[in-house]
Amino acid sequence: MKTNLRKFRFNRGELSQQQLAVMVTVSRQTIVSIEGGDYAPSVKLALLLAKKLETTVEELFILEDKDYV
């Protein structure tokens, strides 16, 4: 799964990973892991991130061909 989280963080006034983490009540390391593709967020967290970044889950996270296997 690809993520556009970093792009949307910067489009929202260059939010830091820490600032976004506080907004959605997770650790900064969770944001780091999501951006690095090492962690797939829960549905709830994905929805919260999208809401806080004023976008949709589909814009933040994109399934790749390998995800359909």
C-alpha positions as CSV (number, residue, x, y, z in Angstrom):
1,M,0.0,0.0,0.0
2,K,1.3,3.4,-0.9
3,T,0.7,6.5,1.2
4,N,0.4,10.2,0.4
5,L,0.4,11.1,4.1
6,R,3.6,13.1,3.9
7,K,2.4,15.1,0.9
8,F,-0.9,15.9,2.7
9,R,1.0,16.8,5.9
10,F,3.0,19.4,4.0
11,N,-0.1,20.7,2.1
12,R,-1.7,21.4,5.5
13,G,0.8,24.0,6.6
14,E,3.8,21.7,6.8
15,L,2.5,19.8,9.8
16,S,5.2,17.9,11.6
17,Q,4.8,14.2,12.3
18,Q,4.5,15.0,16.0
19,Q,1.8,17.6,15.4
20,L,-0.2,15.1,13.3
21,A,0.3,12.4,15.9
22,V,-1.1,14.6,18.6
23,M,-4.1,15.5,16.4
24,V,-5.0,11.8,16.0
25,T,-3.8,10.6,19.4
26,V,-1.0,8.3,18.3
27,S,2.7,8.3,18.8
28,R,5.0,10.1,16.3
29,Q,6.6,6.7,15.6
30,T,3.2,5.5,14.4
31,I,3.1,8.3,11.8
32,V,6.7,7.5,10.9
33,S,5.8,3.8,10.4
34,I,2.8,4.7,8.2
35,E,4.7,7.1,6.0
36,G,7.5,4.5,5.6
37,G,5.0,1.8,4.5
38,D,5.9,-0.4,7.5
39,Y,2.5,-0.1,9.2
40,A,-1.1,-0.2,7.8
41,P,-3.4,1.9,9.9
42,S,-6.7,0.7,11.3
43,V,-9.8,1.8,9.5
44,K,-10.5,4.2,12.4
45,L,-7.0,5.8,12.2
46,A,-7.1,6.1,8.5
47,L,-10.5,7.9,8.7
48,L,-9.1,10.2,11.5
49,L,-6.1,11.0,9.4
50,A,-8.2,11.8,6.4
51,K,-10.5,14.0,8.4
52,K,-7.7,15.9,10.1
53,L,-5.9,16.4,6.7
54,E,-9.2,17.4,5.0
55,T,-9.0,14.7,2.4
56,T,-10.3,11.2,1.8
57,V,-8.9,7.8,2.8
58,E,-8.6,7.0,-0.9
59,E,-6.4,10.0,-1.5
60,L,-4.2,9.2,1.5
61,F,-3.8,5.4,0.8
62,I,-3.5,3.7,-2.5
63,L,-3.6,-0.1,-2.9
64,E,-0.9,-1.5,-5.2
65,D,-1.3,-4.6,-7.4
66,K,0.6,-6.7,-4.9
67,D,-2.0,-5.8,-2.2
68,Y,-4.7,-7.8,-4.1
69,V,-2.9,-11.1,-3.7
